[in-house]
Amino acid sequence: MTPTVRRIEYTDQPDYTRLGGEAFGVPAAGPTVPTSEEWAASGFREWGAFDDDGLAARLRVYGFTSWFHGERVPTAGVAGVAVEPERRGSGHLARLFGAALDEAREQGDVLSTLFPSAPGIYRRLGYEVIGSFDDVDVPLQNLNRVSAPAGVTTRRAGTADFDAVVAVHRRWAAVQNGPVSRAEKPFWTPPEKFFADYTGVTLAVDAAGETVGFASWNRGEGYTPATTVMEIDDLIALTPDAARALWRTLGTFSTVVGTARVATSGLDPAWLVLPDLSTSVHAAHPYMLRVLDVAGALGGLSSVLEGARVPFAVRGAAGLAGAWTLTVSDGVTHLERDAVAVEDAHHERPVLGPNGLALLYAGAQSAANLRIGGHLTGPADHDAVLTALFAGRQLHVRDYF
């Protein structure tokens, strides 16, 4: 029987919750089914695949915007993917993703991202690993050796400082590829809840009184350095002295806290002020991306490559396959669809697979490396321009879902 794939209704919540509990573990008391009011207010887009035995597979979609190439890009974040163990390998997941991503396109999402438990499953669906969200342990005693900042001090933030915290995050995120903008639920939270979630939020303030960084932290239990861990959700600095000021403030806990467990990604500039990198990765969460709409994702990007012209094609993915010519005029990329069959395109233009398109768009790999990985074929004449069009921004993600 071909399963029925549809949106989850509230009456499906007991089975939906049970299946999620099987996949991700449940507290001793068992999984909690949300009330109808909680479920209606969540804003999630939940999907299920049903067969004769009921719910076989499920997933959840978050609609948000993420920063790529200086713009907030509509993104479908996929989470909570689960298939009943007895029905794995039956094609339920592909059908489920097909329906959920079709709806995402209809709603204007041009990208989809997820944190995979097993990347190989999602590569077959066109997703590729572009970075990682990691929890990194930093010995607090090392922070005492960070150079003193010049002209930057720290102070505790309150709800009146919420806009300043948001502005720092936005300035930082806008020059990266990948961060969730935190402009939509569930990543946007009211000021009162934001501050209630932490032991403290520390601001870095320059001599002119401008907020140039912040750290949000939970102190942790205990006062024995060998066993006590402080958790840092964000440490974002817009200047090196802001980074120094924040690190040194956290370091003042070193007599009672041994480790700062920092949520981070890539090599953030804030880490460049540390005297050494004697750190360890406590947990790593690979982050995957899939382009849903070629023209929507690649068109309208700011570019200094005025006059550039690159024909290319995308193969092997429903909704993506086709041939285009990308040009840069007036500082912006433009895409025109070409009447060229994809199977013939490799004779005249570079051809990307869906995984290669994701890696290129994110600036995670050069065209040369995509060829090494088998994600780019055809003539190499345009490789340097393809690389330059999408490179130049670090990949960072700071929100897990």
Secondary structure, 3 states (H helix, E strand, C coil): CCCEEEECCHHHHHHHHHHHHHHHCCCCCCCCCCCHHHHHHHCCEEEEEEECCEEEEEEEEEEEEEEECCEEEEEEEEEEEEECHHHCCCCHHHHHHHHHHHHHHHCCCCEEEECCCCHHHHHCCCCEEEEEEEEEEEEHHHHCCCCCCCCEEEEECCHHHHHHHHHHHHHHHCCCECCECCCCCCCCCCHHHHHHCCCEEEEEEECCCCEEEEEEEECCCCCCCCCCEEEEEEEEECCHHHHHHHHHHHHCCCCCCCEEEEEECCCCHHHHHCCCCCCEEEEEEEEEEEECCHHHHHCCCECCCCCCEEEEEECCCCCCCEEEEEEEECCEEEEEEECCCHHHHCCCCCEECHHHHHHHHCCCCCHHHHHHCCCEECCCCCHHHHHHHHCCCCECCCCCC
